Amino acid sequence: MTLWDGELPFYPQSRRAAGFSVPLLIVIVVFLSLAASFLLILPGIRGHSRWFWLVRVLLSLFIGTEIVAVNFSAEWSVGSVNTNTSYKAFSAARVGAYVGLHVGLEGVNITLTGTPVQQLNETIDYNEQFTWRLGEDYAEEYREALERGLPDPVLYLAEKFTPSSPCGLYRQYRMAGHYASAMLWVAFCLWLLSNVLLSMPVPLYGGLALLATGAFALFSVLAFVSISSAPLCPLHLGSSALTSHYGAAFWVTLATGVLCLLLGGAVVGLHYARPRALRTFLDRSDKNCGNQARGDSPLNLNHPLYKQFGVSESTISTKL
């Protein structure tokens, strides 16, 4: 290794701008495609049922998309700070930069953007992901970051989340992410079950499945809150302190859980109080089919050959 201007050189690396993770982008594209496909066939549905189906399908797709997408989101706990901090190891040079910390269920994302971006004859624009999900070794990823020579602010924050750090962030957030993710996948399975049951003549069980979906979504939020609420060590970058708070994924999951509870409670309540209104909303207002199922509708048999034998407008009625 040779010195460059009296300092240790950086290893060649590709810089990435912050953005969506690939799994999250795939989930959003898939569900948007499903929504677009439904909107294309929506004009073929006649009458007021068209609007009932529109509300049902879009609400259901929103719930399913949210439950799956937040598993891959890094917006459960977020923090950011604008600071003046050291940039390179073994150097007294300091840079003005925006530092962002994004913690998800599967790892932590750290962004570093210079203000301005061009400083010290370099482009300061980093977005680094460190994961702790099953099959990944966070400590190994941190060692690789050290070998690559990432900037000091990125390494400082990443080091706080290592298993050997006295802060204990790794244990807290890893356990929070593990249990929250498990609850969300259970909620997703119950969401699928609720769609199947609401498409069958058993709306009561579909409403109960929605209630269970909302309950497990809220359990995931409680799991993340209870495990990650322990006192954390302070994060100082230069003269500024970085503090974190619950992000968009956390609040959207909370809102989705409450929405599922409201929808499930409405279905169960209408099943007992206004079953006809519930059948109308679920597009099950075919009175003839309902009456035949109860054996109350007459079956009329009119045959045109009766007129050839002098019997006009003969009607045979029976009960099924």
Backbone torsions as a table, in degrees:
resi	resn	phi	psi	omega
1	MET	NA	132.0	-179.7
2	THR	-108.9	158.7	178.9
3	LEU	-88.0	148.1	177.6
4	TRP	-126.9	110.9	-174.7
5	ASP	56.7	35.5	177.5
6	GLY	78.7	10.6	-177.8
7	GLU	-129.6	156.8	176.0
8	LEU	-69.9	134.3	-177.5
9	PRO	-78.6	158.0	171.2
10	PHE	-79.0	151.0	172.3
11	TYR	-79.1	148.4	177.7
12	PRO	-58.7	136.7	-179.1
13	GLN	-155.3	155.8	177.8
14	SER	-96.6	126.4	178.8
15	ARG	-88.1	142.9	-179.0
16	ARG	-125.6	137.0	175.0
17	ALA	-79.1	150.8	-179.7
18	ALA	-65.2	147.8	179.8
19	GLY	-178.4	-167.6	-179.4
20	PHE	-69.7	147.6	170.3
21	SER	-75.5	153.7	-176.6
22	VAL	-63.3	-46.9	178.3
23	PRO	-59.3	-39.9	179.2
24	LEU	-63.8	-41.5	179.2
25	LEU	-64.6	-38.6	178.6
26	ILE	-63.4	-44.2	180.0
27	VAL	-60.6	-45.3	-178.9
28	ILE	-64.7	-42.0	-179.8
29	VAL	-64.3	-41.7	-179.1
30	VAL	-62.3	-48.4	-177.9
31	PHE	-70.9	-32.5	174.8
32	LEU	-66.3	-35.4	176.6
33	SER	-64.7	-41.0	177.2
34	LEU	-63.0	-42.6	179.1
35	ALA	-64.5	-41.9	178.9
36	ALA	-64.6	-39.2	178.3
37	SER	-63.0	-40.0	178.7
38	PHE	-66.5	-40.1	179.8
39	LEU	-63.8	-28.5	178.3
40	LEU	-69.7	-34.3	-178.9
41	ILE	-93.4	-5.2	-178.2
42	LEU	-59.0	-40.6	179.2
43	PRO	-61.0	-20.0	179.3
44	GLY	-77.9	-8.8	177.8
45	ILE	-89.5	126.9	-173.4
46	ARG	-90.1	155.3	171.0
47	GLY	69.1	-160.4	-178.4
48	HIS	-71.0	-16.4	178.4
49	SER	-59.5	-26.7	179.3
50	ARG	-56.8	-44.8	-176.2
51	TRP	-75.7	-32.9	175.4
52	PHE	-63.0	-44.4	178.6
53	TRP	-65.0	-37.5	179.4
54	LEU	-60.8	-47.7	-179.9
55	VAL	-64.4	-45.4	-177.7
56	ARG	-61.0	-50.4	-173.7
57	VAL	-68.6	-44.4	-178.4
58	LEU	-67.0	-39.4	176.0
59	LEU	-63.2	-43.4	-179.2
60	SER	-65.1	-43.1	178.8
61	LEU	-65.0	-36.9	177.6
62	PHE	-62.5	-45.3	-179.3
63	ILE	-63.1	-46.8	-179.9
64	GLY	-64.0	-41.8	179.3
65	THR	-61.8	-45.1	-177.8
66	GLU	-63.8	-43.4	-177.1
67	ILE	-62.3	-40.5	-179.3
68	VAL	-77.7	-42.6	-172.4
69	ALA	-65.6	-38.3	-176.2
70	VAL	-67.5	-18.5	174.6
71	ASN	-63.0	-30.3	-176.8
72	PHE	-105.6	3.9	-178.7
73	SER	-85.5	147.1	176.6
74	ALA	-104.6	26.3	-175.2
75	GLU	-112.6	31.2	177.0
76	TRP	-79.3	-41.3	176.0
77	SER	-137.5	124.5	-173.3
78	VAL	-131.6	155.1	175.3
79	GLY	-159.5	153.2	179.6
80	SER	-154.3	158.4	179.5
81	VAL	-158.8	143.6	171.0
82	ASN	-99.8	123.2	-172.1
83	THR	-146.8	168.6	172.6
84	ASN	-112.8	112.7	-169.9
85	THR	-138.4	166.8	174.7
86	SER	-69.1	152.7	-174.5
87	TYR	-114.1	-43.8	-176.3
88	LYS	-119.7	152.8	173.6
89	ALA	-70.0	146.0	178.4
90	PHE	60.8	31.4	179.4
91	SER	-142.4	142.0	178.3
92	ALA	-89.8	-1.4	-179.1
93	ALA	-65.8	139.0	179.6
94	ARG	-123.9	152.2	-178.2
95	VAL	-132.6	151.9	170.0
96	GLY	-87.6	128.6	-173.5
97	ALA	-151.2	157.0	171.4
98	TYR	-100.8	124.5	-178.5
99	VAL	-116.0	126.4	179.9
100	GLY	-121.2	139.8	178.2
101	LEU	-121.8	123.2	-178.3
102	HIS	-128.6	114.9	-177.8
103	VAL	-107.1	128.5	177.1
104	GLY	-116.5	-168.6	179.8
105	LEU	-77.7	-18.7	-175.8
106	GLU	-114.2	-2.2	-179.3
107	GLY	165.4	-167.7	-177.3
108	VAL	-125.5	140.5	178.6
109	ASN	-117.1	130.0	-177.0
110	ILE	-122.1	127.4	179.1
111	THR	-116.7	144.0	177.2
112	LEU	-137.6	117.5	-179.2
113	THR	-129.8	124.1	179.7
114	GLY	-69.8	149.6	175.8
115	THR	-126.0	89.8	6.6
116	PRO	-79.1	171.0	-176.7
117	VAL	-65.6	-39.0	-179.2
118	GLN	-87.8	109.8	177.1
119	GLN	-145.4	148.1	178.1
120	LEU	54.6	34.5	-179.2
121	ASN	60.3	29.1	178.3
122	GLU	-136.1	161.6	173.2
123	THR	-97.9	110.3	-177.4
124	ILE	-94.2	94.3	-179.1
125	ASP	-154.7	93.9	-174.5
126	TYR	-121.1	145.7	173.7
127	ASN	-143.5	105.5	-173.4
128	GLU	-118.8	136.6	-179.0
129	GLN	-113.7	130.9	175.6
130	PHE	-124.6	124.5	-171.8
131	THR	-114.2	152.0	175.4
132	TRP	-129.1	16.0	178.6
133	ARG	-68.2	170.5	-178.3
134	LEU	-59.2	135.5	180.0
135	GLY	90.1	-4.4	179.8
136	GLU	-115.2	146.9	-179.7
137	ASP	-113.9	105.4	-177.9
138	TYR	-63.0	-42.7	-178.7
139	ALA	-61.8	-37.8	178.9
140	GLU	-67.5	-40.2	177.6
141	GLU	-64.2	-35.7	177.8
142	TYR	-67.6	-39.6	177.1
143	ARG	-63.1	-39.6	177.2
144	GLU	-64.3	-35.6	177.4
145	ALA	-65.8	-37.2	176.3
146	LEU	-63.8	-42.1	-180.0
147	GLU	-66.7	-32.9	179.3
148	ARG	-75.6	-15.3	179.0
149	GLY	73.0	46.7	178.4
150	LEU	-68.1	159.8	-179.2
151	PRO	-60.4	157.2	-177.4
152	ASP	-57.3	-45.1	-178.8
153	PRO	-60.3	-38.1	178.9
154	VAL	-66.6	-46.2	-179.7
155	LEU	-65.8	-35.9	-179.4
156	TYR	-62.8	-48.4	-179.8
157	LEU	-68.8	-40.4	179.0
158	ALA	-62.9	-36.4	-179.5
159	GLU	-66.0	-31.3	179.5
160	LYS	-65.6	-21.6	-178.4
161	PHE	-100.8	5.6	178.6
162	THR	-72.7	153.6	179.8
163	PRO	-60.4	-29.3	-177.3
164	SER	-86.6	-3.1	-178.3
165	SER	-70.8	137.3	178.2
166	PRO	-68.7	-11.6	179.5
167	CYS	-66.5	-30.8	-178.9
168	GLY	76.7	14.9	-179.6
169	LEU	-65.3	-36.8	-177.1
170	TYR	-60.2	-49.3	-178.1
171	ARG	-64.1	-43.7	-176.7
172	GLN	-64.0	-52.4	-174.7
173	TYR	-75.4	-31.3	178.2
174	ARG	-66.9	-44.2	178.1
175	MET	-66.2	-40.2	178.0
176	ALA	-60.8	-45.7	-179.7
177	GLY	-65.9	-37.6	-178.7
178	HIS	-62.7	-50.6	-176.8
179	TYR	-73.0	-38.0	178.7
180	ALA	-63.8	-41.7	179.3
181	SER	-64.4	-40.8	178.9
182	ALA	-61.7	-43.2	178.5
183	MET	-63.5	-38.8	-178.5
184	LEU	-67.6	-37.9	178.7
185	TRP	-68.8	-33.4	173.3
186	VAL	-64.9	-42.3	177.6
187	ALA	-61.3	-37.0	178.6
188	PHE	-65.0	-42.3	177.5
189	CYS	-62.8	-40.7	178.1
190	LEU	-68.1	-32.3	175.6
191	TRP	-63.6	-44.0	176.4
192	LEU	-60.4	-43.2	179.9
193	LEU	-63.4	-39.6	-179.8
194	SER	-64.4	-37.4	177.8
195	ASN	-65.0	-39.4	178.6
196	VAL	-65.6	-45.3	-177.1
197	LEU	-68.7	-36.1	178.8
198	LEU	-72.9	-16.5	175.3
199	SER	-88.3	-2.8	178.8
200	MET	-112.7	166.3	180.0
201	PRO	-76.3	45.0	176.8
202	VAL	-135.9	62.1	-175.4
203	PRO	-62.8	-28.8	-179.7
204	LEU	-59.3	-45.7	-179.3
205	TYR	-70.6	-30.4	174.1
206	GLY	-64.5	-40.3	176.3
207	GLY	-65.1	-39.3	177.3
208	LEU	-65.3	-36.9	177.1
209	ALA	-66.0	-36.0	175.8
210	LEU	-65.7	-39.7	176.8
211	LEU	-60.9	-42.3	178.4
212	ALA	-66.1	-36.4	176.8
213	THR	-60.5	-47.8	178.3
214	GLY	-62.7	-38.3	-179.8
215	ALA	-63.1	-44.1	-179.0
216	PHE	-72.2	-31.0	174.2
217	ALA	-63.2	-40.8	177.5
218	LEU	-71.0	-33.4	175.7
219	PHE	-60.9	-37.8	178.3
220	SER	-64.2	-39.2	177.4
221	VAL	-65.3	-43.8	179.4
222	LEU	-64.5	-37.3	178.3
223	ALA	-63.0	-42.8	179.8
224	PHE	-67.4	-38.2	-178.9
225	VAL	-69.3	-47.3	-172.7
226	SER	-67.7	-35.3	-176.1
227	ILE	-84.3	-35.5	-175.6
228	SER	-94.4	8.4	-178.5
229	SER	-89.6	0.8	178.3
230	ALA	-66.8	152.4	179.9
231	PRO	-58.3	132.7	-177.8
232	LEU	-109.6	153.0	178.4
233	CYS	-74.1	150.0	-178.3
234	PRO	-69.4	149.6	178.4
235	LEU	-114.4	109.9	-177.5
236	HIS	-108.9	128.8	176.0
237	LEU	-123.7	105.6	-174.0
238	GLY	65.7	-127.5	179.0
239	SER	-94.8	4.2	-176.4
240	SER	-112.9	152.4	177.0
241	ALA	-109.3	136.9	179.3
242	LEU	-99.2	123.0	177.0
243	THR	-116.7	146.2	-177.4
244	SER	-110.9	159.0	176.8
245	HIS	-148.3	168.5	-179.2
246	TYR	-67.0	136.8	-175.0
247	GLY	-97.8	-169.6	-174.7
248	ALA	-62.8	-40.5	-178.9
249	ALA	-61.0	-38.8	179.1
250	PHE	-62.5	-49.6	-175.6
251	TRP	-71.4	-35.0	177.6
252	VAL	-66.8	-38.5	176.8
253	THR	-64.6	-41.4	176.6
254	LEU	-60.7	-45.6	179.6
255	ALA	-64.5	-37.7	179.5
256	THR	-67.0	-39.7	176.8
257	GLY	-61.4	-43.6	177.9
258	VAL	-64.9	-40.4	179.0
259	LEU	-61.2	-43.5	179.4
260	CYS	-63.6	-39.3	177.5
261	LEU	-63.8	-41.1	179.5
262	LEU	-66.3	-44.5	180.0
263	LEU	-66.2	-44.3	178.5
264	GLY	-63.4	-41.0	177.7
265	GLY	-65.2	-36.8	178.2
266	ALA	-65.2	-41.4	179.5
267	VAL	-64.7	-45.5	179.9
268	VAL	-64.9	-42.5	179.5
269	GLY	-64.4	-43.4	178.2
270	LEU	-66.6	-30.7	178.3
271	HIS	-59.8	-36.3	-179.2
272	TYR	-93.4	-34.8	-174.7
273	ALA	-92.5	-45.7	-176.5
274	ARG	-133.8	69.9	-177.2
275	PRO	-63.1	-31.5	179.7
276	ARG	-67.7	-41.2	177.5
277	ALA	-63.8	-37.5	178.3
278	LEU	-66.0	-41.4	178.7
279	ARG	-64.6	-34.9	178.5
280	THR	-65.8	-44.8	-179.6
281	PHE	-65.7	-36.1	179.7
282	LEU	-87.1	8.8	177.7
283	ASP	62.7	44.5	177.1
284	ARG	-126.5	45.6	-176.2
285	SER	-100.6	22.3	179.7
286	ASP	-76.0	98.5	-175.3
287	LYS	-65.2	-36.0	-178.3
288	ASN	-62.6	-45.1	179.8
289	CYS	-65.2	-37.4	-179.8
290	GLY	-67.4	-42.3	-179.9
291	ASN	-66.8	-39.7	179.2
292	GLN	-65.3	-34.4	178.2
293	ALA	-65.4	-28.7	179.2
294	ARG	-92.9	-5.1	178.2
295	GLY	78.7	28.6	-175.5
296	ASP	-109.7	-6.6	-173.9
297	SER	-100.8	138.0	177.0
298	PRO	-75.1	148.7	176.9
299	LEU	-106.7	112.8	-177.8
300	ASN	-97.6	127.8	-180.0
301	LEU	-117.6	108.4	177.2
302	ASN	-110.6	124.6	-178.2
303	HIS	-121.5	129.1	-177.7
304	PRO	-66.8	-19.2	-179.3
305	LEU	-72.0	-16.0	179.1
306	TYR	-61.1	-32.7	-177.9
307	LYS	-66.4	-26.2	179.8
308	GLN	-70.1	-21.0	-178.9
309	PHE	-106.1	17.4	174.6
310	GLY	83.3	5.6	179.3
311	VAL	-106.5	112.5	-176.2
312	SER	-104.3	142.0	174.7
313	GLU	50.5	44.7	178.0
314	SER	-79.9	139.5	-177.3
315	THR	-132.0	129.9	176.0
316	ILE	-110.5	121.6	-179.2
317	SER	-114.5	141.6	178.2
318	THR	-148.0	167.2	177.6
319	LYS	-110.0	133.5	177.1
320	LEU	-91.3	NA	NA
